[in-house]
Amino acid sequence: MDKERFYNALNAVLAGEHIRAGIGTYGEKTVHAVLKNYFEPYSDGHEQKIGGYVADIVGEDGIIEIQTAGFDRLRKKLEAFLSVSRVTVVHPIPRQKWIIPIDPETGVQGRKRKSPVKGTPYDIFPELYKIKPFLSNENLRLCIVMLDIEEYRRPPESDGLKRGRRRGYVRYDRIPLELADEIHIDCTADWGYFIPNGLPDEFTSKDFGDLSGVGAKYASLILNVLTAANAVEIIGKKGRSNLYRTAI
């Protein structure tokens, strides 16, 4: 983690055409643009065509794909990229966010409020579920980037969309404020980051959920993914529940 490089990337994006064109109106959203410049400051390495697909970054460390959501859209890219290169999938998660309503026509901002919801690295698992077949590939790396952000929301009526939930606003753009942490999963052993302390040698999803604080239902999803990554294995049953043990 390099906070100085992050702030340089942030300032470069905020000072450029990306923001001058208006929040959310540029071809890529601000978080994506900042992370692309953070992981590769030189634009020569951006947007390179590999095997019929365009990679966000191609450099000495291989291919870097920055994916804020929708990992299902990565499947075909990963099929093409992993056969020829190391691939790092970067996923940002808001650790803390402040919500700001904005009028997209005038740019007038409403009252800023702090969201009570705080993100954790476990938030990546619903996305990882979508690319389970690739998680055991030795060429695949993951980088979870924890950010503090401002999230701008606009009324859906402004572009003809039906009124959504959460006070009738939808996400317009997100502006990173601070780089809080980076979690790198470079090999099977690194998945141990997600194994909670005090877990018994043999455990159920309830055991995992209780110790990690995510709850049994979400723990089942996490353990499904960790099994695909060869970090845990199913060894039998305890009542109706799968019985697991770590494999790292």
URFENTA-V931911 format. One record per pair of residues at least 12 apart in sequence whose C-alpha atoms are under 8 Angstrom apart, sorted by the first residue. I is the first residue (numbers start at 1). J is the second residue. If there is no record, write none. Layout:
# URFENTA-V931911
I_J ; I_J
This chain:
# URFENTA-V931911
1_181 ; 1_182 ; 3_179 ; 5_38 ; 6_34 ; 6_35 ; 6_38 ; 6_179 ; 7_178 ; 8_38 ; 9_34 ; 9_35 ; 9_37 ; 9_38 ; 9_41 ; 10_34 ; 10_37 ; 10_38 ; 10_176 ; 13_30 ; 13_33 ; 13_34 ; 18_30 ; 23_172 ; 23_173 ; 24_172 ; 24_173 ; 29_173 ; 29_174 ; 30_173 ; 30_174 ; 30_175 ; 30_176 ; 31_92 ; 31_174 ; 31_175 ; 31_176 ; 32_66 ; 32_67 ; 32_68 ; 34_176 ; 35_66 ; 36_56 ; 36_57 ; 36_66 ; 40_57 ; 40_59 ; 45_57 ; 45_58 ; 45_59 ; 46_58 ; 50_80 ; 50_81 ; 51_80 ; 51_81 ; 53_77 ; 53_80 ; 61_86 ; 62_85 ; 62_86 ; 62_87 ; 62_88 ; 63_81 ; 63_85 ; 63_86 ; 63_87 ; 63_88 ; 64_87 ; 64_88 ; 64_89 ; 64_90 ; 65_87 ; 65_88 ; 65_89 ; 65_90 ; 66_89 ; 66_90 ; 66_91 ; 67_89 ; 67_90 ; 67_91 ; 67_92 ; 68_90 ; 68_91 ; 68_92 ; 68_93 ; 69_91 ; 69_127 ; 70_127 ; 71_127 ; 71_128 ; 71_130 ; 71_131 ; 72_127 ; 72_130 ; 72_131 ; 74_131 ; 75_131 ; 78_134 ; 82_137 ; 82_139 ; 82_140 ; 85_139 ; 86_139 ; 86_140 ; 86_141 ; 87_139 ; 87_140 ; 87_141 ; 88_140 ; 88_141 ; 88_142 ; 88_143 ; 89_140 ; 89_141 ; 89_142 ; 89_143 ; 90_142 ; 90_143 ; 90_144 ; 90_145 ; 91_124 ; 91_142 ; 91_143 ; 91_144 ; 91_145 ; 92_144 ; 92_145 ; 92_146 ; 92_147 ; 93_119 ; 93_120 ; 93_121 ; 93_123 ; 93_124 ; 93_144 ; 93_145 ; 93_146 ; 93_147 ; 94_118 ; 94_119 ; 94_120 ; 94_146 ; 94_147 ; 94_148 ; 94_149 ; 95_118 ; 95_119 ; 95_120 ; 95_146 ; 95_147 ; 95_148 ; 95_149 ; 95_180 ; 96_115 ; 96_117 ; 96_118 ; 96_119 ; 96_147 ; 96_148 ; 96_149 ; 97_114 ; 97_115 ; 97_117 ; 97_118 ; 97_148 ; 97_149 ; 97_150 ; 97_151 ; 98_112 ; 98_113 ; 98_114 ; 98_115 ; 98_149 ; 98_150 ; 98_151 ; 99_112 ; 99_113 ; 99_114 ; 99_115 ; 99_150 ; 99_151 ; 99_152 ; 99_153 ; 100_112 ; 100_113 ; 100_150 ; 100_151 ; 100_152 ; 100_153 ; 101_152 ; 101_153 ; 101_154 ; 101_169 ; 102_152 ; 102_153 ; 102_154 ; 103_154 ; 103_155 ; 104_154 ; 104_158 ; 120_146 ; 121_144 ; 121_146 ; 121_183 ; 122_194 ; 122_222 ; 124_144 ; 125_221 ; 125_222 ; 125_225 ; 126_221 ; 128_225 ; 129_221 ; 129_224 ; 129_225 ; 132_225 ; 132_228 ; 132_229 ; 133_228 ; 135_228 ; 135_229 ; 136_188 ; 136_228 ; 136_229 ; 136_230 ; 138_187 ; 140_186 ; 141_184 ; 141_185 ; 141_186 ; 141_187 ; 142_184 ; 142_185 ; 142_186 ; 143_182 ; 143_183 ; 143_184 ; 143_185 ; 144_182 ; 144_183 ; 144_184 ; 145_179 ; 145_180 ; 145_181 ; 145_182 ; 145_183 ; 146_179 ; 146_180 ; 146_181 ; 146_182 ; 147_176 ; 147_177 ; 147_178 ; 147_179 ; 147_180 ; 147_181 ; 148_176 ; 148_177 ; 148_178 ; 148_179 ; 148_180 ; 149_174 ; 149_175 ; 149_176 ; 149_177 ; 149_178 ; 150_174 ; 150_175 ; 150_176 ; 150_177 ; 151_171 ; 151_172 ; 151_173 ; 151_174 ; 151_175 ; 152_171 ; 152_172 ; 152_173 ; 152_174 ; 152_175 ; 153_169 ; 153_170 ; 153_171 ; 153_172 ; 153_173 ; 154_169 ; 154_170 ; 154_171 ; 154_172 ; 155_168 ; 155_169 ; 155_170 ; 156_168 ; 156_169 ; 156_170 ; 188_229 ; 188_230 ; 188_231 ; 188_248 ; 189_231 ; 189_248 ; 191_226 ; 191_231 ; 192_231 ; 192_248 ; 195_208 ; 195_212 ; 196_208 ; 196_211 ; 196_212 ; 197_211 ; 198_211 ; 199_211 ; 201_245 ; 201_246 ; 202_243 ; 202_244 ; 202_245 ; 203_243 ; 203_244 ; 203_245 ; 204_238 ; 204_241 ; 204_242 ; 204_243 ; 204_244 ; 205_217 ; 205_219 ; 205_220 ; 205_223 ; 205_241 ; 205_242 ; 205_243 ; 206_219 ; 230_247 ; 231_246 ; 231_247 ; 231_248 ; 232_244 ; 232_245 ; 232_246 ; 232_247 ; 232_248 ; 233_245 ; 233_246 ; 233_247
